[in-house]
Amino acid sequence: MSQRNDGMIHDAGTSATLPFAAAKGDDIMQAFSAVLGPAGMVADDAGRAPYETDWRGKYHGRSLAVLRPADTAQVAAVMRICAHHGIAIVPQGGNTGLCGGATPNTAGRQIILSLQRMRRLRSIDAEGASITCEAGMPLAEAQGHAEAAGLLLPISIASEGTATVGGAVATNAGGLNVLHYGSMRGMVLGVEAVLPDGSLWSDLGGLRKDNTGYAVSSLLTGSEGTLAVVTAACLALSPRPSGHTTFLAGLDDPGQALAMLSALRAGAAEAVTAWELFSTVSADILRSEPPHLTLPLARAHGWYLLGEVSHFGPPSDAQAATLERLANLCDDLGLDDIVQATSQAQRASLWALREGISTAERSLGPSLKHDVSVSPGRVAGLATALVSECADLVPGLRLNVFGHVGDGNLHINALPLERGVAMPDRVADAVTRHIYDRTHDAGGSFSAEHGVGQAKRAEMLRYKPPDHLRVLRAIKSALDPQGLMNPGKVLP
Ligand SMILES: Cc1cc2nc3c(=O)[nH]c(=O)nc-3n(C[C@H](O)[C@H](O)[C@H](O)COP(=O)(O)OP(=O)(O)OC[C@H]3O[C@@H](n4cnc5c(N)ncnc54)[C@H](O)[C@@H]3O)c2cc1C
């Protein structure tokens, strides 16, 4: 072992920075404390606990400390200390991620870098239709600022009260409105981020067009904390719709949802902003579990479609025309059980059904979650095939299938066979393998919007071509040569 004049401790044979064990723990904690002060550090077991477990309660880690910087300069100072001592960093926003990406390993040597104290609005530009806010601002708060300026931040996810702007950027979050507005990457005009050596990447000018080299802000979007810490983002805003047509329809087969979508979009002046499918199992658990909601339809169906069309500009005959077209389409497709919201309260209660599915599922105990996508033309076939094939594979298995069908994205969650008890590993592995293999064979992805985190690293190895992985690894080692950013996540 030797100490070079850069102050890092290196292994003479490999020149790699040695891990934390070689450095003095107390000195490191003092260095963090000198930068952050007492308000910026959580070191005791009880205080760290909520940061060390994920939202699902599936991943449990142990950190050296939870650091809560107040501004970008503090993030940079923390990163320099970490680089110097070879300490790994796990960035964390609202901790609502579904792949364990924000949970440290169990060694107690990684720090959790929580952005929750960095939640300032930097600026809002109504003319340029953009908002610049710090990474720890909850999405719902950013949406509120946009609304106050008469604009729309069109990301919509059920966790938006807690999930942060930085987390949504880092996971390239999707949600209900991707169909019309795209996922987070489409909204990111630029980010400010601290790289692992403590240097700053800042691209917050709000430019809509800028072809000057690699699109680094886009690359950091969806990088799940493995390349840099996002400290702020400039996001594009959209005009607010002046009204909505929202409806719920019972379907016999998910193909009807896709047929209706393409017919409705053809030549339409308005925007179809959400197209959500859910299954009879989703309806059952909504009724039997909290939030105990019953569908306002005449009878039960195999599948349900919750659709929304947004109208822009002054109220006109457009809404009535949309309703007429919807009614005609339902007739053509033989759909006779449909309700339309006629007030904001009814619209909210239709959306509460969709948003309540995850809560209902959670109360049954640990389910086996999958978040897959195929090209939209193939999604109906995949949904029906998987429901029947998985029931053949495991008798009595109930698949809670729901999701953003217009984007070709389904959440296919196998409910526990026994309430509160995780499925045996052997059964779970067989179900997961079948779902992912089928999706892969249909040209799809094993992670549509939730990311990879630690949950799906093995799938990267299984389904990604070696050349693809080689490029990802090259990017990782160029930006994070010491491998300190969120190790054990995304890359196998
Ligand atoms: C009920 C529920 C519904 C959901 N619905 C959807 C949905 O419809 N669509 C969807 O896409 N997701 C959904 N999610 C998943 C989750 O909310 C999103 O992934 C969200 O973007 C995570 O944000 P967060 O701030 O909680 O990030 P965290 O969970 O804290 O972190 C997620 C990942 O991002 C990294 N990260 C966080 N902040 C930063 C930062 N500032 N810089 C660098 N890396 C960072 C972490 O290291 C981790 O890898 C849902 C989750 C729940 C619980």
The ligand as a Tripos MOL2 file, in Angstrom:
@<TRIPOS>MOLECULE
LIG
   53    58     1     0     0
SMALL
NO_CHARGES

@<TRIPOS>ATOM
      1 C1        -47.2860    4.4500   -5.5310 C.3       1 LIG1
      2 C2        -46.1840    4.6330   -6.5370 C.ar      1 LIG1
      3 C3        -46.5130    4.9110   -7.8550 C.ar      1 LIG1
      4 C4        -45.5050    5.0760   -8.8000 C.ar      1 LIG1
      5 N1        -45.8510    5.3420  -10.0850 N.ar      1 LIG1
      6 C5        -44.8950    5.5180  -11.0150 C.ar      1 LIG1
      7 C6        -45.2490    5.7820  -12.3860 C.ar      1 LIG1
      8 O1        -46.4080    5.8340  -12.7650 O.2       1 LIG1
      9 N2        -44.2430    5.9650  -13.2550 N.ar      1 LIG1
     10 C7        -42.9160    5.9100  -12.8900 C.ar      1 LIG1
     11 O2        -42.0360    6.1040  -13.7280 O.2       1 LIG1
     12 N3        -42.5620    5.6490  -11.6080 N.ar      1 LIG1
     13 C8        -43.5050    5.4580  -10.6750 C.ar      1 LIG1
     14 N4        -43.1450    5.1780   -9.3790 N.ar      1 LIG1
     15 C9        -41.7140    5.0310   -9.0320 C.3       1 LIG1
     16 C10       -41.0490    6.2940   -8.4180 C.3       1 LIG1
     17 O3        -41.9640    7.1400   -7.7710 O.3       1 LIG1
     18 C11       -40.2820    7.0580   -9.4740 C.3       1 LIG1
     19 O4        -39.2100    6.2580   -9.9440 O.3       1 LIG1
     20 C12       -39.6930    8.3980   -8.9990 C.3       1 LIG1
     21 O5        -39.1550    9.0810  -10.1000 O.3       1 LIG1
     22 C13       -38.5960    8.2480   -7.9470 C.3       1 LIG1
     23 O6        -38.3250    9.5190   -7.3840 O.3       1 LIG1
     24 P1        -37.6680    9.6500   -5.9250 P.3       1 LIG1
     25 O7        -37.3690   11.0840   -5.6880 O.co2     1 LIG1
     26 O8        -38.5130    8.9810   -4.9260 O.co2     1 LIG1
     27 O9        -36.3040    8.8510   -6.1560 O.3       1 LIG1
     28 P2        -35.6120    7.7770   -5.1970 P.3       1 LIG1
     29 O10       -36.5020    6.6140   -4.9800 O.co2     1 LIG1
     30 O11       -35.0710    8.4540   -4.0020 O.co2     1 LIG1
     31 O12       -34.3920    7.3290   -6.1400 O.3       1 LIG1
     32 C14       -34.6220    6.5980   -7.3180 C.3       1 LIG1
     33 C15       -33.2880    6.4480   -8.0790 C.3       1 LIG1
     34 O13       -32.8150    7.7280   -8.4980 O.3       1 LIG1
     35 C16       -31.5650    8.0530   -7.8860 C.3       1 LIG1
     36 N5        -31.6350    9.4700   -7.4890 N.ar      1 LIG1
     37 C17       -32.5980   10.0720   -6.7360 C.ar      1 LIG1
     38 N6        -32.3510   11.3860   -6.6590 N.ar      1 LIG1
     39 C18       -31.2190   11.6170   -7.3620 C.ar      1 LIG1
     40 C19       -30.4520   12.7820   -7.6510 C.ar      1 LIG1
     41 N7        -30.8090   13.9850   -7.2010 N.pl3     1 LIG1
     42 N8        -29.3320   12.6530   -8.4020 N.ar      1 LIG1
     43 C20       -28.9550   11.4500   -8.8760 C.ar      1 LIG1
     44 N9        -29.6380   10.3090   -8.6400 N.ar      1 LIG1
     45 C21       -30.7600   10.4010   -7.8930 C.ar      1 LIG1
     46 C22       -31.4170    7.0890   -6.7340 C.3       1 LIG1
     47 O14       -30.0460    6.8170   -6.4560 O.3       1 LIG1
     48 C23       -32.1620    5.8690   -7.2430 C.3       1 LIG1
     49 O15       -31.3160    5.1220   -8.0800 O.3       1 LIG1
     50 C24       -44.1390    4.9850   -8.4150 C.ar      1 LIG1
     51 C25       -43.8090    4.7160   -7.0850 C.ar      1 LIG1
     52 C26       -44.8070    4.5400   -6.1530 C.ar      1 LIG1
     53 C27       -44.4090    4.2760   -4.7280 C.3       1 LIG1
@<TRIPOS>BOND
     1     1     2 1
     2     2     3 ar
     3     2    52 ar
     4     3     4 ar
     5     4     5 ar
     6     4    50 ar
     7     5     6 ar
     8     6     7 ar
     9     6    13 1
    10     7     8 2
    11     7     9 ar
    12     9    10 ar
    13    10    11 2
    14    10    12 ar
    15    12    13 ar
    16    13    14 ar
    17    14    15 1
    18    14    50 ar
    19    15    16 1
    20    16    17 1
    21    16    18 1
    22    18    19 1
    23    18    20 1
    24    20    21 1
    25    20    22 1
    26    22    23 1
    27    23    24 1
    28    24    25 2
    29    24    26 1
    30    24    27 1
    31    27    28 1
    32    28    29 2
    33    28    30 1
    34    28    31 1
    35    31    32 1
    36    32    33 1
    37    33    34 1
    38    33    48 1
    39    34    35 1
    40    35    36 1
    41    35    46 1
    42    36    37 ar
    43    36    45 ar
    44    37    38 ar
    45    38    39 ar
    46    39    40 ar
    47    39    45 ar
    48    40    41 1
    49    40    42 ar
    50    42    43 ar
    51    43    44 ar
    52    44    45 ar
    53    46    47 1
    54    46    48 1
    55    48    49 1
    56    50    51 ar
    57    51    52 ar
    58    52    53 1
@<TRIPOS>SUBSTRUCTURE
     1 LIG1         1 GROUP 0 **** ****
